[in-house]
Amino acid sequence: MNTIQDLAGECTKALVAAFPIEDVWLLEANAAKECGLKSPANLILIVRDDSQAHVVERAALEMIRKQPDWNGIDVFGFSLSAITRTPRPLLLKMALSSGRNIYSG
């Protein structure tokens, strides 16, 4: 049986091939209880500023829902500039502090 990290890695490879993703952070729900995440594994997608993060997020979610093995994975998209924004969105802040970077483009 695949672990969450294995499944997240497989999912990330597919997402990176399909979308303009700069970085992917894996944030497990138990590492960010204050965010109220529903899925055990959450991929935080950092996309180029010239991409619309919400459009990439929606399309990425549609793509992973077609793969039954990835049902325990959720995705959230942010633009690259959100990393330096003050205040930083809570979910992104938690990903950067409690998550694990699993892809850097």
Secondary structure by P-SEA (a helix, b strand, c coil): cccaaaaaaaaaaaaaacccccbbbbbcccccccccccccbbbbccccccccaaaaaaaaaaaaaaccccccbbbbbbcccccccccccaaaaaaaacccccccc
